Amino acid sequence: MIPSVNFHLWEPCNMRCKFCFATFQDVKQTILPKGHLPKEQAIEVVLQLAEIGFEKITFAGGEPTLCPWLPELIKIAKDAGFTTMIVTNGSKLTDEFLIANKNYLDWIALSIDSINPETNIEMGRAVTGRTPLTFDYYKMLADKIKNFGYGLKINTVVTSKNFTEDLSSFIKYAQPKRWKIFQVLPIQGQNTGKIDSLIVSPNGFFQFIENHSKLDGITNIIPESNADMKGSYAMVDPAGRFYDNAQGKHNYSRPIIEIGARLALQQVNYDFEKFIERGGVYDWKNRKVFPTKITLSGYVASGKTTVGKLLANKLNYNFISIGDKTRKAAESKGLTIVQYQELCLSDPEIDKHLDNEFSTECNNTDNLIIDYRLGFKFVKNGFHIFLKISDNSATERIKQANRKFESYETASQRNESFKNQFLNAYGVDYTMPKNYDLVIEVEQFKSADEVVEFIIYELNKML
């Protein structure tokens, strides 16, 4: 049995793609005027698909994010054991959606055929057929999808309008885990009469593939010709019926909720070997990865630098510290660290300039451990850690480290000076636990190595 299934739960769409091979106007005109099942019946379809052994479910459309109960279906599918995915044009992917579904949705597949607005309008890949999404919007969307921990997949349909275009710059920027490239597919009764001017020859299709075959860092490119697609997908229509396209048109089963998924599955023609040959099986679990930026804040002598370097080595990340830049800035003015902090306290613009330079560097780089007390405020999409230590323990550490120019007094002074400096410049108290994802009392551990092991344990638990 093909282990993954596409549930086209929602016929309505806010775009007007002329090549769309899943318009389901036949379904809408004959048995389902609204173009979708009621919520309770859609839930029953999902549960029956899980019961007969499907492992991955992709919610598609139409545009699935228009469905108000899509988040509920995703959660039910995840609880039933599915790997979950949606295929979307991206126009309705809000921060609220991405936050609400991050624990239940594994993959987001973006349908992006061109980054040229004129081409997208020609093909109908535009809201109401008139308003295409912009290159910058697609880049922003790709960033958000990955930063929230979703697996990013991109689907591109190659037509006569875009087969000579170059998507290399966007694909290299987005770095999708999978890029599927489809030859535009004529399906009788779905895109008849609209697709004629968009048909692309096999030579044109393979020209597009060849032009993108040597993208640096992009290895998971999956081309699918018309022959590859026909009969190799397990699909369910908005009326809750299995269907296949093996003969170039839709062939439907009886409704799943009437006769059961197992019997309905026997009424369609799926080719398991073609599914395997087109790369249908892959590591779709989308194992969550650690945040690409982890910041360390804390009191003087809490071990931020030591812990940061050990953690960077453990995760194969790079270590970067605001302290290095601050010391260089102080030295350039012939000042000690304490004197430099006092200067920043009297003139917050000095501090703001340094923070702006450092945070820009951090936000433009991935796989970083960042020693930065204000990381929680300035580093985007990071995991923020605060290290606590008592004054007595800090003093003892300073003595053991033989820091000649630091004493109990200067450690306390520096802690207080940092606090006042940031309050004065930004109105934030960097010592407040609410600013952090994890607060650690380092005195509970025997060594910095144990602190690092605890951080990794907490990251794994979070994922």
N, C-alpha and C positions, 0 to 999 in steps of 0.2 A: 504494500500500500504506500502511495505517496504520503510522506509524513507531515507535510505542511499544506495548509489550506488558506485560500483567500476568500474572505467573507465580504462581498460587495453589499453592505447593509443599507446603503443610502443612495438612492438614485439622484436626488437633487444635487446640483453643483453650481458654484458661483462663477465658474469659467466656462468657456465655449469652445473647447478644443475640437477642431473639425475632424481630427483623426481618431477621436475617442472610440475604442472598440467595446466599450461597456456603457452605452447610453441607456439601455434597458427601456427604451420607449415602447417596445412590444409588451413588456411586463406592465408598464404603467397604463397602457391603453386597454389592456384586456383583463387583468386580474388585480392590479394594485394601484389604484388611482393616486394615492399619496406617494408612491414610489418607495415605500419602506414598510416593514412589519411594525406592529405595536411593540413597545419595549419588552413586555413580558414574553412575547413569542420570539423576539430576537435573543433574549437570554436563554430560552429553551433550546434554540438552535445551537448556541455556543456550547451549552452543557452536553448536548448530544454529540457534537463533534469531538469534544474531549473524551466522552465515554467510549467511542469506538477507536481511539488511539492516535488521533492527530496530535502532533507534538508542538507545532508552531502555527499560530493564527495571525493572518494579516488582515486588518480592517481597512477596507477600501471603499470606493464609491463608484460614481459621483465623488463628492467631497465629504469624507467621513467626519471631519471636525464640525460640520454643520449639524450633526446629530447630537441633540442635547443629552442623551444618555450614553454617549460613547465612553466617558470615563467609567461609568458603572460596568459596561460590558468589558472594558479592559481589565478592571479589577477582578471581575468574576472569572475571566479567562485565565488570569495569572493565578488566582486561587485554585483553579481547576488543573493547574500544572502546565499550562501553555507557555512557550516563549511568545511574546506579544510584539506586534509591529503595526504601524499605520502607514498607509501611503497617502500623502497629502500634497496639495499644491502650495502649502505653506502660508496662505494668505490669512488664516485664522489661528496661527500658532502663537498665542499670547504667552507672556510670562506666567500668567495665572494657570494656563493649561500645562505648561512645562513643569511648574512647581507641583501642581496637584497630582500629576500622573507619574512622577519620577520613580515611585516605589513599585509601580505595576507595569509600566510600559518599557520594553527593552530597546526597541528600534524605532526610528523615525526615518521613513523613506521620502525624500523630497523629489517631486517631479519637476525637473529643470531641463528644458529642451534647448534653450538659448539664453544668452545674456544680452541679446540685442532686442531692444523693445519693439522695433519695427517687425522683426521676424516673429516674435511672439504674438503680435497683433495679427499678422498674416495667418498664423496657424490657429489663432483663437485662444492661445495660452495667456489669457488676460481676464481680469475680473470683469464680468458682464461682456467679455469679448473686446473691451475697449481700453482697459487700464492694466498694463503689464506690471509685474513686480520688477523692481530695479536691481541692478548688479549689487549695489551697496546693501539692499535689503536681504538679498540671498546670502551675502557674506555675513551679515549680522546674525541671520537665522542659523547658519552653519555653526558659528561660534557658540550661540546659546545652546543649541542641541548638544554639542559636545561638552560644554561646561556644566550642563545639568546631568551629564553622565549617560546620555542615550547613545546607542550605536547609530552612526549616521550612514545612511545609504542614499545614493542619488540614482534616480531613474531618468534616462534620456531617450526620447523617441526621435529617431533620425528620419527626416522627410526630405522632399525635394527642395524645401526652403532653407534647411540648416545643414545639409550634409557637407558643405564646404566651410562651415564655420569652425573656429578654434576655441574650444572651451578650456584649453590647457591652464590658463592663468587662474580661472576659478577653481578648477579641480585641484590644482596644486595648493591653492589657499585653503580649500575646504577639507582636504585630506579625508575623504569618506572611507569607511571600512570596506564598502562595496560600491562599485559603479556599474550599473546595468545599462547596456546600450541596446535598444530595441530597434529593429527595422519596422517602420510603420506598417501596421497589419490591417488589411481589409477584412472586415467581417460582415457578411450579408445580414441586412436588417439592423445593423448597429451604426455603421458609418457610411452606408451606401449613399452615393450621390454627393457626399461631402469630401471624400478622401481622394477622388480622382487626381486632382491637381497636386496632391501631396505625395503620391507614390514615388518611391525612390528605388532605383535599380539595385540589384545585388552589388554591382561594381561601385555604385555611389555609396552604398551602405559600408562596404569594406574599405572604401577610401577614407571614410570618417574614422573607422576603427584604426586603420594604419596610421593616420595622422596623429592619433593620440596614444599609440602603443608604446611609446618610449618616454612616458612621463616619469620624471624622477620621483621616487618614493611612492608611486601609485602602482601597485602590483595586482590588485584585485579588480581587474576590469573584466566584465562578463558580457560578451556580445551575444545577442540572440536574434537570429534571422527569423523570417516567417515560418520556416520549416521547424525551427527549434521550439517555437512557442505553441504551435498547434498540438493540442492533446497532452501537453506536458505539465499542465497546471490543474490542481484540484481547486474548484471554484464553487462558491455558493452565491446565488443571485439575491436581490433585495426581497424576493418572495420566499426565501428560505429553501430554495431548490438547488441541488447540485446541477452544474451544467458543464459541458465541454465545448470546445471549438475545433475539434479534430477535423471536421469537414468544411471549415471556413464559415460556419454559422453556428449559432447557439443551439445545443441540444439539451433539453431540460429533463430532470427527473421529476417524480412526484414530490410534493413538499415534505421536507424532513419531519416536521411536527405531525404530519398525518400518518406516515408509514414507517418512521424511524430512520435514523441516519444510515444504519447498516444496509437496509434494503434499498434506500434511495441511491446509495453509492454504487450499487450494482447496475443501475439504470443508465450510467454514463460511461464514456470511453476515455480512460486515462492510460497513458503510456509511461510506466515506471522507468523503463530504460532511457527514454528521452529526458525524463526528469533528471536522472543521474548524469546523463551526457551533457546537459546544459549547465551543470554545476549547481543543481538544486540543493544538494547537501553540503553544508559548510558549518563552521563553528558558530551557530546562531545563538548560543547561550548569552553572548555579549557580557562576559564576566566584567563586573564593574572594576574600574581602575582607580588608583589613588588620585586625589586632587593633584593637578599639575603644579600648584603653588601652595606651599605650606609655610605660614609665617610663625615666627617665635618672638613673643614679647615676654617681659618679666622684669623683676627687680635686679639691681646690681648684684653680681656674684651668684645669680641663680643658675648659671651654666648655659646660657643661651648659645654662646658660640661653640662650646664643646659639644653640647647636645646637637646643635645644628649641623656641625661637620660630620658627626657620627651618623646622624640620620641621613644626610646627603649620600654618604658612602654606602649605607645600607640599601637605599632605594635607587642608587645610581643617578642621583640628581646632582645639580650644581649648587654650591653654597655661595650666598651673597650677603653682605652685611652693611647696614647703614653706618655702623660704627667706623668702618674703614674710611668711608667718605667724610664722616664727621671729623675724625682725627686729622685727615689731610687738610680739611677746611680750617681747623683750629691751628695747625702747624703753619699754614700759609699766612696766618695773621699773628703768629708768634704767641699763641695763647695755649693754656692748658685746656683740657676737656671741660673742667668746671667753669673756667673763665669764659669759654666759648658758649656754654649753656647760659651763663648770665648775660652774655651779649645777645643771644637769641631771645632771652626773656625781655630785654629792653627794646629789641627791634624784631618783632615776629616775622618781618618780610625776609630776613636772612634764612630763618627756619623754613619758610614756605618755599623758597627757591630750591633749597636742598631736597626737600620732600618731593617737590614736583619732578626734579631730575631723576631721583632714585625710583620713585613709584612708576614713572614712565618706562624706565628700564625693566622693572619687574613685570609690568603688565604686558610688555611686548616679548616676553621670553617664557617658555614653558619648562617644566621639570626643575623647579627651583625650591630650595630651602632658604627662607629669607629671615635673617636676623634683623627685626625691624619692630620697634615698639608700636608704631602707628600702622602696622600692616593691616590690622582689622579695618582701618578707615580707608586706606588708599589702594590696597591690592585687591583686585576684582576676582571673584570666584575662587578665593583661597580657603584653606582650612586654617583657622587661627587658634594658636595655642599660647597660653600664659603660664609662665613658670614662677611659682611663689617660693620665697625663702624668708626665714625670720632674720632679724637684725643680728642676733647672736651667731647664727650659722653663717651668715654672710661675712661677718667679721673673722670667724675662724677660717673660712675659705681664703679670704684675702691674705691672712697671715701665712697660711700654708703655701700659697702661691708666691709668697715673697714679693708682693706688689708694693714696692717701696713708696710709691706716691699715693697709695690709697689706704685709708684707715677707716675705722668705724664711723668717724665723723664725716669723712668725704663720701663714703657709701651712702650714709643717710642723707647727706646733702644732695648727692646726685639723684637719689630716688625722689626727694622732694622737689629738686630743681626740674627733673623731667616732668613731673606731674604739673607743676606750675607753668612750665614752658608750653605744654600742649593745651592746657586750659586757656592760657593767654592767647595762643595762636589760633586754636580751632574750637575751643569751648568743649573739649572732650576730656574725660578722665580715663586715661589708658589702663588704670588698675581695676576698673569695674568688670566683674565676671561676665556680665551680660554681653560684653563685646566679643566674647570668645566661644569657640566650639568646644574647647577642652582646657580646663584649668588643672594644673598639676602642682602639688606640694612636693617639691623635689626632696625634701628631707625624709620622706617616707621610703626612699630608695637608697640602696647602698652605693650605687655608682651611676655615672651618666649612661653607661650601657643599659642599665635596667630602665632608666627613664625612656630611652629610645625604644626598647622592647615594649614598654607600656604604650607608647604612642602608636606603634605599629599594630598592637593588639586593638586599641581603640579605633583605628582606621578600618581594620578588618571587620570589627563589630558593626561599625557604621554602614559598611557596604553590604 
